[in-house]
Amino acid sequence: PYRGRRGRGGAMTIIRVLVMGSTGAGKSALVNTMIDPTKETVDEGYTAESETERPSVHDVIIQDPKDATATITIRFVDTVGLNDTGLSEDKVLWRMAEAIEAIRDGIHHVLFLVRNKMTRDEVFNFNNILRMALLGSQAAEYTTIVRTGFVFFEDPAVRKKDLAAAKGISPEVCEIFESVRGVVHIDVPSVKCDNVKQCENSRELREKSRAILMACLLASPKTPLHVPGARELADRIDEHMKKEHQTANAIAALQAELKRYQQQQEAAQAQYESYIKEAARSQEEARQARAQEQQLHEQYRKDMEA
């Protein structure tokens, strides 16, 4: 079960949630909605560029609805966007592996975000990255597809029509939608707006979407899904990060040494220029002294002739 350590106020439950989706699907907006629907704790991107280039972990603590003395911690792992981040496919997989390190003790739920119709890339991400590369054959049983940016999410008839349309896209998409734990529709518009009425409406939509997601997550499987080879993968990541840190330190040391050398060179150059100026000044003074001496001799000669 996902019951964790016991706190002062009673037992504390931990539900670990992996948030996945293509860039622009609304992962950060969803996490913000769960943390606080009224503001953006995590930067939200509404363009093709990802705001999440490394996995980030956010805890949302709520009171257990079944036990007033206990709390539930919902731990969201907001992953890197699976498309259009400027990262190679290998680096995207590596970033996802870093996310797995954050949930090395197992996960209870995967939220797979889809903003519009599921694309070929998203089918590939679900089947090849989520199922094959990360979580294995049981991935779908722990996954809820979240249709983000769905304006009519409160209308059951529209939701039903959307679900039917999604399954009709292709046999592959139909298989995914029928195999997952469930499908929910939400809308989490930005709360950064100039119009007060629009902001209030956005917060209200976020509150309603948060309630939908909270009900979904509180019904998560009690037995966590352990990622195949997660601990070994985490150990390899740890070793890699240590080497990366050592390399970064070595580069920083070399850069510092180079900076000191450049400063020494600049100081030597400044001193050399100072010597040149001093020598030129001395030469000018000597020239002026010789000229003055010559004038005096010339004046003495004229005086003697007179």
Legacy VTK file of the C-alpha trace (Angstrom):
# vtk DataFile Version 3.0
C-alpha trace
ASCII
DATASET POLYDATA
POINTS 306 float
0.000 0.000 0.000
1.044 3.609 -0.363
0.814 4.388 3.367
4.069 6.043 4.354
5.658 7.285 7.552
3.658 8.511 10.525
3.643 12.202 11.419
2.694 14.005 14.626
-0.898 14.383 13.537
-1.331 10.770 12.519
-0.525 8.580 9.544
0.731 10.212 6.380
-0.119 8.746 2.996
2.066 9.383 -0.038
0.661 9.171 -3.555
3.389 9.493 -6.162
2.222 10.893 -9.496
4.173 11.070 -12.734
2.984 13.894 -15.014
3.788 13.261 -18.676
2.914 14.844 -21.993
4.209 16.691 -25.006
5.501 20.226 -24.771
2.572 22.631 -24.452
0.152 19.997 -23.153
-0.152 21.870 -19.848
1.919 19.831 -17.378
3.154 22.826 -15.379
-0.308 24.423 -15.449
-1.798 21.211 -14.056
0.791 21.038 -11.277
0.161 24.705 -10.444
-3.566 24.032 -10.276
-2.991 21.243 -7.770
-0.588 23.352 -5.676
-2.675 26.523 -5.707
-5.325 27.280 -8.375
-4.960 31.028 -7.787
-1.344 31.505 -8.886
1.536 30.150 -10.946
4.073 28.545 -8.640
5.801 26.882 -11.594
6.398 28.808 -14.833
3.750 27.903 -17.384
4.521 27.840 -21.093
1.839 28.418 -23.712
4.180 28.167 -26.699
6.019 25.390 -28.502
9.002 25.873 -26.184
9.081 23.792 -23.025
9.131 25.535 -19.646
10.270 22.269 -18.064
13.696 21.158 -19.239
14.437 19.064 -16.158
12.067 17.067 -13.952
10.770 18.891 -10.866
9.046 17.493 -7.789
6.190 19.238 -5.975
4.341 18.022 -2.871
0.695 18.884 -2.249
-0.421 18.040 1.295
-4.121 17.640 2.072
-6.168 16.233 4.921
-7.231 12.627 4.475
-11.000 12.775 3.733
-11.420 9.445 5.572
-9.283 10.281 8.616
-9.229 13.729 10.239
-5.971 12.907 12.053
-4.068 11.963 8.904
-2.656 13.794 5.920
-2.081 12.778 2.320
0.948 13.953 0.395
0.484 13.907 -3.366
3.935 14.054 -4.906
3.898 15.336 -8.475
6.897 14.712 -10.704
6.593 17.256 -13.521
8.634 15.788 -16.380
10.401 17.347 -19.323
8.239 17.886 -22.407
8.473 14.886 -24.722
8.585 16.984 -27.895
10.037 20.273 -29.153
12.361 20.979 -26.224
15.460 21.220 -28.372
16.702 17.982 -26.787
17.604 14.859 -28.711
15.510 11.728 -28.215
18.310 10.197 -26.117
18.410 13.249 -23.860
14.630 13.220 -23.467
14.835 9.590 -22.359
17.619 10.501 -19.967
15.550 13.318 -18.475
12.691 10.868 -18.068
15.099 8.505 -16.326
15.900 11.318 -13.903
12.180 11.570 -13.211
12.097 7.861 -12.458
14.842 8.426 -9.913
12.476 10.805 -8.114
9.923 7.988 -7.827
12.333 5.109 -7.330
10.098 3.737 -4.559
7.268 3.226 -7.038
4.405 5.276 -8.503
0.671 5.194 -7.898
-0.570 7.177 -10.866
0.498 8.500 -14.250
-1.247 11.531 -15.694
-0.693 11.480 -19.459
-1.708 14.875 -20.836
-3.194 15.374 -24.307
-4.266 18.871 -25.330
-5.911 18.167 -28.682
-6.376 14.984 -30.698
-3.761 12.381 -29.843
-0.998 12.654 -32.437
1.350 10.020 -33.811
4.114 11.422 -31.612
1.921 11.052 -28.526
1.038 7.482 -29.504
4.772 6.806 -29.836
5.456 8.458 -26.461
2.769 6.384 -24.763
3.702 3.032 -26.299
7.469 3.322 -26.678
8.486 5.614 -23.804
5.850 5.097 -21.121
5.071 1.431 -21.741
8.281 -0.004 -23.141
11.123 2.211 -21.926
9.865 3.224 -18.477
7.019 1.385 -16.770
6.424 -1.885 -18.567
3.256 -3.720 -19.504
1.240 -2.518 -16.483
1.680 1.152 -17.365
-1.842 1.607 -18.771
-3.453 0.246 -15.580
-1.872 3.117 -13.634
-2.465 5.801 -16.247
-5.218 8.365 -16.626
-5.380 10.361 -19.838
-6.028 14.019 -19.083
-7.604 16.064 -21.870
-6.347 19.569 -21.147
-7.687 22.837 -22.495
-11.141 21.263 -22.839
-13.491 24.239 -22.613
-16.684 22.161 -22.218
-15.272 19.803 -19.588
-18.395 20.212 -17.425
-20.734 18.943 -20.175
-21.098 15.099 -20.017
-22.494 14.906 -23.570
-19.530 16.814 -25.030
-17.076 14.699 -23.032
-18.700 11.522 -24.328
-18.582 12.790 -27.904
-14.907 13.739 -27.517
-14.044 10.287 -26.158
-15.790 8.600 -29.090
-13.974 10.872 -31.550
-10.623 10.095 -29.906
-11.162 6.354 -30.220
-12.026 6.819 -33.869
-8.711 8.441 -34.761
-6.929 5.124 -35.271
-6.849 1.572 -33.884
-3.699 2.465 -31.923
-5.359 5.440 -30.221
-8.501 3.408 -29.562
-6.418 0.688 -27.887
-4.705 3.245 -25.649
-7.958 4.925 -24.580
-9.599 1.579 -23.828
-6.610 0.203 -21.901
-5.970 3.107 -19.534
-7.401 3.544 -16.068
-9.611 6.391 -17.192
-9.984 9.648 -19.120
-10.743 13.018 -17.533
-11.366 16.408 -19.107
-10.153 19.658 -17.539
-9.429 23.275 -18.385
-6.721 25.173 -16.509
-6.350 28.582 -18.213
-3.664 31.004 -17.126
-4.407 33.155 -14.085
-1.995 35.809 -15.344
-4.365 38.228 -17.039
-5.150 41.944 -16.966
-8.922 41.545 -16.861
-10.183 40.952 -13.297
-13.311 39.122 -14.463
-11.242 36.860 -16.701
-8.880 36.056 -13.817
-11.794 35.169 -11.551
-13.229 32.905 -14.259
-9.837 31.224 -14.758
-9.488 30.574 -11.027
-12.986 29.097 -10.903
-12.211 26.752 -13.821
-8.992 25.719 -12.104
-10.813 24.994 -8.859
-13.309 22.761 -10.670
-10.544 21.018 -12.613
-8.572 20.522 -9.395
-11.563 18.777 -7.796
-11.807 16.421 -10.783
-8.111 15.578 -10.634
-8.122 15.216 -6.849
-10.960 12.671 -6.990
-9.054 10.795 -9.673
-5.810 10.710 -7.672
-7.442 9.777 -4.374
-8.713 6.663 -6.152
-5.171 5.663 -7.164
-4.146 2.015 -6.782
-2.833 1.344 -3.284
-0.052 -0.919 -4.526
2.612 1.164 -6.262
3.994 0.221 -9.624
7.726 -0.272 -9.300
9.639 0.761 -12.353
11.624 -2.183 -13.761
15.271 -1.719 -12.768
14.496 1.678 -11.226
17.013 1.354 -8.415
19.753 0.217 -10.787
18.820 3.038 -13.138
18.846 5.510 -10.248
22.293 4.284 -9.193
23.572 4.790 -12.739
22.045 8.267 -12.771
23.671 9.038 -9.419
27.046 7.955 -10.792
26.474 9.950 -13.957
25.479 13.052 -12.001
28.566 12.702 -9.792
30.769 12.541 -12.867
28.832 15.436 -14.386
29.351 17.409 -11.175
33.057 16.549 -11.114
33.378 17.574 -14.749
31.520 20.814 -14.046
33.843 21.513 -11.106
36.897 20.780 -13.242
35.610 23.099 -15.970
34.868 25.792 -13.377
38.396 25.427 -11.943
39.920 25.713 -15.424
37.759 28.740 -16.176
38.840 30.348 -12.901
42.496 29.603 -13.685
42.057 31.039 -17.178
40.444 34.146 -15.700
43.368 34.584 -13.281
45.811 34.156 -16.159
43.916 36.709 -18.228
43.920 39.121 -15.287
47.674 38.630 -14.873
48.161 39.218 -18.585
46.020 42.350 -18.429
47.992 43.591 -15.398
51.305 42.868 -17.151
50.082 44.634 -20.290
48.963 47.638 -18.248
52.350 47.747 -16.481
54.156 47.467 -19.813
52.090 50.321 -21.248
52.853 52.345 -18.129
56.598 51.735 -18.638
56.320 52.784 -22.282
54.518 55.996 -21.302
57.101 56.712 -18.600
59.963 56.118 -21.037
58.343 58.377 -23.621
57.868 61.083 -20.965
61.506 60.778 -19.889
62.681 61.024 -23.493
60.538 64.110 -24.011
61.933 65.737 -20.866
65.509 64.951 -22.009
64.772 66.408 -25.439
63.361 69.565 -23.904
66.399 69.835 -21.574
68.794 69.482 -24.506
66.859 72.079 -26.475
66.960 74.489 -23.536
70.671 73.874 -23.064
71.269 74.543 -26.731
69.305 77.802 -26.497
71.420 78.898 -23.539
74.653 78.114 -25.406
73.416 80.025 -28.435
72.459 82.997 -26.284
75.879 82.917 -24.547
77.652 82.849 -27.926
75.664 85.850 -29.121
76.412 87.733 -25.904
80.162 87.041 -26.271
80.195 88.234 -29.853
78.472 91.415 -28.834
LINES 1 307
306 0 1 2 3 4 5 6 7 8 9 10 11 12 13 14 15 16 17 18 19 20 21 22 23 24 25 26 27 28 29 30 31 32 33 34 35 36 37 38 39 40 41 42 43 44 45 46 47 48 49 50 51 52 53 54 55 56 57 58 59 60 61 62 63 64 65 66 67 68 69 70 71 72 73 74 75 76 77 78 79 80 81 82 83 84 85 86 87 88 89 90 91 92 93 94 95 96 97 98 99 100 101 102 103 104 105 106 107 108 109 110 111 112 113 114 115 116 117 118 119 120 121 122 123 124 125 126 127 128 129 130 131 132 133 134 135 136 137 138 139 140 141 142 143 144 145 146 147 148 149 150 151 152 153 154 155 156 157 158 159 160 161 162 163 164 165 166 167 168 169 170 171 172 173 174 175 176 177 178 179 180 181 182 183 184 185 186 187 188 189 190 191 192 193 194 195 196 197 198 199 200 201 202 203 204 205 206 207 208 209 210 211 212 213 214 215 216 217 218 219 220 221 222 223 224 225 226 227 228 229 230 231 232 233 234 235 236 237 238 239 240 241 242 243 244 245 246 247 248 249 250 251 252 253 254 255 256 257 258 259 260 261 262 263 264 265 266 267 268 269 270 271 272 273 274 275 276 277 278 279 280 281 282 283 284 285 286 287 288 289 290 291 292 293 294 295 296 297 298 299 300 301 302 303 304 305
